[in-house]
């Protein structure tokens, strides 16, 4: 390949497979010196895999490597370890802070690159006993901090500092490295307040002005339009487009991120005779907060009509999963939740279940299943505990009605096509798709009026996916059950839902029709911090 020094980084024709799963296919990424380049795409678009290749992460090289070439400053390189990436001047600011709380700011910035000088002992024993030059280290730390505009004492301890400060210390540590050419910022504003985020974007401009290139991984379109020079969009592991920001718009970027043919994954049989009234509300949330780590809900107002299939979508970590987990009492909540007009006391575990609400968790192995118990026990467990179902009264005692439980479990296995050796097989030995069906069977055994299903098709094949979605639609059409589907799969939501709420930054950024344009969905999912109130 001919040298091209116009770019500090060129990744060309990059492809990567994990077993039979093609996660990247012929992807290219080109970045100029001093350029802020946004790398965009939905969850699962391939951004993380591409960056793992750039950093020579073991997960890439222990799974067969990758296809394609990488050039740094016009020269083809082989980055097979993170150390090699660092030697080439490539650094990364991670979302998860890698700071040592008990160390000072200086110690965290200089860790692994301490400055020392010889002494009598080190001359006898070796360089590991040299004296640290604390003044020189502090000067370096101060210079790095000033470069990004952080006014904090270099001798302050990291423990107890605000989150925003920790993010800046991470950046200062990368800036301090000699010969840094390119910095990758992975969703750097996700944990910051609006003012901290604005300050970080300004720091990125300052860094770029010194000729250091920046890869800015984000989904926030307002931040991209404010700070990036150019962008690359990935979708489903493939390169979609490269654009100069000055020559595009937020609407076009949104369309590029989301745009795909929306196929009806299921076709509802028969006529839709439901009557969905705005006044007949099944679930009402007001000023609703949930303290679920990584999926916090930060003040949601939402009304879900009785008898509709309602979708809740959004990118990972934005709060969509927190909504049902809070209602089911699995995490601390605040605000008001009403089910069919009755306010739930969410401090009482099981209150939602007693109000005819069932839940299929996204964490089927951790929360949804009793892995060492039989399929039968998994299916009847909740109904047995909550409703005293599958029991028979003998005198003053209630005993387990095994005959009734077995008959019901067998019926659910047949109805949901659960592939197993029999109802006595342990749930932990089933495939992911069949485990998901067992979770659904257990929820339905409660005979709920409202069913929350989180990530219903995660990790299951297309055939099982179609069956699960068809069954949810059937429950809704034939039994009038209110079904709320929480999913990262926008195509899935657009296929079966009547309305879809998009959650971003813990709030509802829009309520859309499944037929709304790709741009509308992209803009809602992009999570502008300055976005107005929800619509719909």
N, C-alpha and C positions, 0 to 999 in steps of 0.2 A: 504494500500500500504506500502510495506517495505521501511524503511528509506534508502536513497542513498545520502550520503554526498559527493560523487564525484562531484556533480553538485550544484552550488549555486542556479540555477533555473531549474525547470522541469515543463513544461506545457505539459500535456499528454491528448490525445484524445479530443482536444478542438473542439467543434462544436457550430455554432451560426446561428440563423435564424432571419431575419427581416420579419415578416409576413410569406409569402410563399417563400421568397428569401433566399436560403441557401448560406451564404457568407463564412462560414468556415465549413469544414467537416473532422473530425478526424485528426486534425493537432497537431503535437508534436514539442516542442522546448526545447532543453537541452543545458545548458551553464555552463562551469566550472569556478571556481574562477580565476581571472587574465587572462581570455581568451577574445580575441576580436573575436566576432562571427558575421558574416555578415548575415543579413536577406534580402533575394533577391526575386524578382519577378516583373512582369509587373504591371502597374496600374490596380487595381481591383483584384490583386492576393490574398488579404486578410491581408496584412502586418499591415495596420492601425487598422483593427478590432482586430487583435491579440494583438496589443499593448494597445488598449482601454480596453481589458479584463484584461491585466496585471496591468493596472493602476486603475482598478475599476471605470471606467468612467460612469457617469450617463446614457449615451446613451445605455450602455449595460444593466444596471439593471432596466431601465424603459421600456425595450422592451423584457422582459421575461428572462433575464439572459443568461446563456450559459451552455453547457454540458462539462464535463471534469474536470480535477483536476490541481491544481497548488501547487508545493512544493518549499519552499525557505529553503536552507540549510537542505534538507531532511525531513522537516516537512510540512505537508499539511496545507495550509492557505486559508482563505476566504478573498479575497481582494474585498470589496464591495464599497470602496470609495478611492479617490486619497490620502486622509490622511493616510489610512491604508497602501497603497503602500509606502508612504514616511517613515512611522514608521518601515517598514520592510527593509529600506535601499535601496529602488528603486527610482532612479531619472531619469529625462528626460531632454535632451537638445533639445529644439524645433527649427524648421525651422524659425518660426516667433518669433522674439525677444520679450521677455517679460520684458524689462528694462524700467525704468522711466528716461527719458532724463534729467530732472532737478535735479536728484540725483547724488551724487558722485559714483565712482566705489565701494568704501567701503559700502555706503548705499544700493546700489543695491545687493551686495553680501550678506549682513547681514539682508536684509529686512525680517521681520517675525521671526528673530532669534537674535534680538538686545541684546547686553550685557549692563546691567545697575546695579546700586547699590542704596541702600535706601538713602533717605535724610529726613530731618525733615518733609517736606510736605507729602512725600509718607507714612511716618509712621502714619500720621493723616488721609490722604485721601485714600491711597491704592497704590498698586504697579504700577498703570498706570502713576503715577507722579514721578517714580524713575528717577535718572540722568543717561543719557547714558554714558557708558564708551567708549569714542571715541578712546582712545589709544588702548584698548584691541580689539575693533572692527577692527581698522586699522591693528593691528598685524595679526589677523586672515585672513583678506583680502590679506595682503602681502604674507602670507604663501600659500594661495590658488593660488595666481597669480604666485608665484615662482614654485609651483608644476607643472604648465602647461607651464612654460617658457615665460610668458607674462611680458615684461619689460614696465610697465606703472605705473605712480604714483597712489597710492590707493586713493588719494584725488582729482584726476581729475574728471571733470564732464563728464557724458556719452554723453551728447549732443555734436554732432559734431565729435565724434570719428569715424574712419573708420569702415566699416561693419565687417571686420575681427576681430577687437578688441572687438566689441559687442558680437560676437560669443564666444570668449574666456572668456569674463566676465560671460556669461551664464554658461559656463562650470565651471568656478571658483566658482560660487554660488552653484552648485551642489556638487563640491568637498568639500566645506566648511561644508556641512551637516555632522553631526556626524553619524557614523555607516553606511556610504554609502557602499553598497555591489555590486550594479549593476547600470550602467548608460546606458540609451538608447539614441543613437545619431540618430536623424531623418534627413536624407539627409543633414548632417552638412556642406558639402562642396559646396552645390548648389549655394550659393551666394558669394563664396569666389574666389579670384584670384588664379592662380596656385601656387604662392609662399605661400599665406596664407593657401591654402589647404594642401600643403606639411608640413607646420608648425603644422597644426592641427593634421595631421596623426601622427606626432612625439609626440605631446602631448598625443594622445590616447595611444601610446606605453608606455609613462611614467606613465600614470594612471594605465594601466593594470599591469605594473611591481610592483605596490604596492598591487596587489591582488584584485583589483576592476575589476569585469567582465564588458564587454561592448557589447551591442547589437548595431551593426552598420547597420542601414537601408540605403541602397544605391543601385544604379543600375550601378555604375561605376566599371567595371571589373578590370581596372588597379589599382584602390585604394584597392579593395578587395585582389588582388594578392600581393600588397605591404605590407598590414598591418594586414590582418585578419589571425587568426589561423584556423578557421573552418567556415562553412557556412551552412545555411538551405535555400532551394529554395521552394517557394510556387507558385502554378499555379492554377488559377481559384478556389481559396479557399481551395485547397487541398495540403497536404504535398507531395513533389516530391522526395526530397533527402536531406540527411545531408552528408557533405563531409569535410575531413580535407584538407585545402588549399594545403598543401605540396603533397597531393596525387591526385590532380586534375589539370585542366588547364582551361584557359580562354575560350577555344573552348567548352569544356565539360559543363562548367557553362552556357554558352550562349545557348547551345542546351537544357539544363534542363529548363531554363527560358522560352524559346519560344516554345519548341518542342510540337507539337500537330498535329493531322491529319488535313491537310488542305483540307477541303471539298469545292467543287465548290458550293457556295451559289446560283449562277445563272448559267444557261446554255444559252449561246448566241444562238439565233435561226438563222439558215441560215449560209451561207458562209461569212467569213470575207474578204471582197474585198477591205479593206482600203489599201492605199499605204502611209506608214509613212516614210517621208524623213527627214534625219538629217538637210537638208538645208532649209526645210519649217517650220519655227519656229513660233508658235503662241504666246508664252510668253517667254520673255528673261529678266532675272534679272542679274544685275552686281553690285557687292559690295553693296548689298541691305540690309538696316537696317530698323527695325521697332521698335518704342518705345511703345510697347503694354505691360502694366504691367503684369508680370507673364508669358508672352509669347514673350519675346524680340527676335528679329532677329538680328544677329550680323555679317553681311557680307556674304550674300548668293550669289553665282553664279549658275544660273540654266537656262537650255533651255528646253522648253516643245514643242514637235512637234505638228503641226496642225493635228487634227483628232485622237489623241490618248486619252486613258483614263490613266491619270497620277495620281499616288498616292503619298501623302505626309503623312508620319507616324512618330512615335516617342512617347516617354513618355510625360506625362503631364508636362507642364511648361518648355519645351525645345525649344519652338519657332515655332512649326508647325502652330499653329493657327494665329500667327502674320503675316504670309506670305500673305494670302488672305485679312485679315483685313486692312493691309497696302495698298495693291493695290486698295482697294475700298475707300481709303481716310479716314478711320475711326480713324487712329492713325498717328502720325508724322513719316515720313519716310526720308531716305537718300539713295542715290545711283540712279541707272538707271533702269527703268521698260519700256520695249518695248512690245507693243501689235501689232502683225502682222507687225513688223518693225518700227512702229511709237512710238516715245518716249512720255510717258504720263507725263503731268504736274500734279503731285500728290498733289500740293498745292490747286488745284481746286476740290472741292467736286463734285462728279458726273462725273468726267472725264472718269473713267473706264466704267461707265454705258453708256456714249455716244460713247464709243469705242466698243460697242457690247459685253461687259463683264457683266455677271450676277453673283450674289452671294447669296447662301443660308447660313445664319449665323448659327453658333453653338448655339448662344443664341437666340432661336426662340421666347421666351417670352419677352426678353428685347430689342432685335434689330429686330428680324425677323417678328413680328406680331403686328398689331393694335388690341389689345385684345378686345376692346369694340366696334369694328366695325364688319360688317358682313363678311362672307366668300367672297361674291362678291367683296366688297370694298378692302379686302386684296389682292385678286387675281389681280385686275386691277390697283391698286394704282400706282405702279412703272411705268408701261407702260403709264398710263395717265399723270404722272408728267414728264417723260423723253421724251416720243415719241409723246405726244399729241394723243395717241390712245384712242378709245372709246369716241370720241367727234364728233359732227356734226356741220357744219357751217350753221348758219342761218343769212343771211345778213352779218354784220361785226362781229357778235358774234360767239364764239365757245361754244356749250352747251354739257353737258354730254349725251352721247347716251346710255341710260339705257337699251334699248332693246338689243343692241349689247353686252353690258357688261354682262347682265344676260345670254344671249345665250352662251357667251364664258365661263363664270364661271360655268354654268351647264355642258358644255362640259368637262372642266377640272375636275370637281367633278366625272364625270363618268369615264374619262380616268384614273384617279389616284385612283379611288375607295375610295374617301373621304367619310367616314361614318358620316352623319350629318342629321339633320331634314330638311335641305334645304339650299339654298345659302344665305338666310337672317339670318341664325343662327350666333351668335357672335363667333368669332374665339376663344375667351378665354374659351368657354364652350366645346371645343372639347378635345378629348384625345390627349396625346402627339404625338402618331403616326399620327393622322389626322392633327394636327397642322403642323407637319413636311411636310406633303403632300401639305398643303396650301402654305407653304413657297416655296416649289419646284414649285408649279403652278404659283406663282407670278413671280419667276425668269424666268420661261419658257415663260411667257406671253410677256416678253421683246424681244422674238425671238433672243436670244444671239448667237454669234458664239463661245464664250468661257463661260463655266459654272464652277464656283467654288462652291463646296458643302462641308461645314464643318460639321463633325460629323453627317452624314446623317441619321444614324440609332440609335443615342443615345436615350435611354429610350423608344424604341418602340419594340413591340413584333416581334417574328420571322417571322410571316406571313407578317406584314407590312414591315419589313426589306427586305424580299425577293422581294416584289413588287417594293419598291423604287430602289433597286439595279438593278433589271431587266429593269426598265424604264430608268435608266441612261444608261445602256448598249444599249438599243434600240435607244435612242437619238443619241448615238455615232455611231452606226452601220448604221442607216437608214438616219440620217440627216448630218452625218459627223461632229457633234458638238464636239469640244475639251472639254473634261470633266476632271476637276481636283478635286479629292476626298481627303479631309484632314480628317484623321480618326485615333483614338486610337486603332481601331480594326484591328489588323494586318491580321487576317483571312479574313476579309472583303476586304482589299486592295489586298491581294494575290489572291482573287477569281475573281476580275473583272479588275484589272489594267494591262497595258502593261509594265510599269516600276514603281518603287516605290523609292522615295527619303526618306531617314531616316534623321530626323533633331535631332541634339543633341547639347546642349550648344549654341543654336541659329545659328548653321551652319549645312550644309549638310555633314553628315559623310559618306554617301554612297548612290549610286543609284544602285538598285538591280533589277534583274528579279524576277517576282513573284515565279519562280521555284527555286530561290537560296536556299541554305541550311538554316536550322534553326540556325546553328552556325553563318552564315554570317549575318543574321538579328539580332541575339542576340549581336554580337560584334558591329555592327553599332549602335544599340540602347543603348549599355552600356556606350557610351559617354566618351571614354578615352580622357582625357585632352591633351594627347600627341599624339593623332591620327593624321595621315598624312592627306593630302588633300583628297577630295571626289574622288570616283571612278565612273565609269559608263559613 
